[in-house]
Amino acid sequence: MYYRVGCHLCDAMIAALRYLQHELAFELELVDIDKNPDLRKRYDVDVPVVTLGTEVVCFHFFEEDLVRQALQHG
C-alpha cells in the first residue's frame, strides 16, 4: 500500500487491511511515497493506494469487496 505519514485516510486504510489480515492471509507492504520522488509524483493526491502487483485495487477509501476479490482471484 502506498501511503504518507500524517494521512488520516492512510491510517484508516492500514487499519482496515490489518483487520482483514485476520481472515485472509496476505502480506501488507507499506511504501511511504514521500521517500521516493517518482512515487510522490505518481500518487501524491491519490494516497492511500492499494495495489496487487501492478494493478491498483482501490485508492482514497477502503473498498472491501474489491480488495477481497483481488486477493482471492489475484
C-alpha positions as CSV (number, residue, x, y, z in Angstrom):
1,M,0.0,0.0,0.0
2,Y,1.3,3.4,-0.9
3,Y,0.8,6.0,1.9
4,R,2.3,9.0,3.5
5,V,2.9,9.9,7.2
6,G,0.2,12.0,8.7
7,C,-2.5,11.0,6.2
8,H,-5.7,10.1,8.1
9,L,-7.1,8.2,5.1
10,C,-3.9,6.2,5.0
11,D,-4.2,5.3,8.7
12,A,-7.8,4.2,8.2
13,M,-6.8,2.1,5.2
14,I,-4.0,0.4,7.1
15,A,-6.3,-0.4,10.0
16,A,-8.9,-1.9,7.7
17,L,-6.3,-4.0,5.8
18,R,-4.7,-5.2,9.1
19,Y,-8.2,-6.3,10.3
20,L,-8.8,-8.2,7.1
21,Q,-5.5,-10.0,7.5
22,H,-7.1,-11.9,10.4
23,E,-9.4,-13.5,7.9
24,L,-7.4,-13.6,4.7
25,A,-3.7,-14.4,4.7
26,F,-1.8,-11.7,2.8
27,E,1.3,-9.7,3.2
28,L,0.9,-5.9,3.7
29,E,3.8,-3.9,2.4
30,L,3.7,-0.2,3.3
31,V,5.5,2.2,1.0
32,D,5.9,5.9,2.0
33,I,5.6,7.8,-1.2
34,D,7.4,10.8,0.3
35,K,10.7,8.8,0.4
36,N,10.7,8.4,-3.4
37,P,10.2,11.4,-5.7
38,D,8.8,9.3,-8.6
39,L,6.2,7.7,-6.3
40,R,5.3,11.1,-4.8
41,K,4.7,12.5,-8.2
42,R,2.6,9.5,-9.3
43,Y,0.5,9.1,-6.2
44,D,0.6,12.5,-4.5
45,V,-3.1,13.2,-4.4
46,D,-4.3,9.6,-4.6
47,V,-2.9,8.1,-1.3
48,P,-3.7,5.7,0.1
49,V,-3.4,3.4,-2.9
50,V,-3.7,-0.4,-2.5
51,T,-2.1,-2.4,-5.3
52,L,-1.8,-6.1,-6.1
53,G,1.2,-6.5,-8.3
54,T,1.0,-3.6,-10.8
55,E,-2.8,-3.3,-10.6
56,V,-4.5,-0.6,-8.5
57,V,-7.2,-2.2,-6.4
58,C,-8.5,0.9,-4.6
59,F,-7.5,4.3,-3.5
60,H,-8.6,7.0,-1.1
61,F,-11.0,4.7,0.7
62,F,-11.0,1.1,1.6
63,E,-13.3,-0.9,-0.7
64,E,-13.5,-4.3,1.0
65,D,-15.3,-6.1,-1.9
66,L,-12.6,-5.0,-4.4
67,V,-9.8,-6.0,-2.0
68,R,-11.3,-9.4,-1.3
69,Q,-11.9,-10.0,-4.9
70,A,-8.3,-9.1,-5.8
71,L,-6.8,-11.2,-3.1
72,Q,-9.0,-14.2,-3.9
73,H,-8.5,-14.1,-7.6
74,G,-5.2,-12.2,-7.9
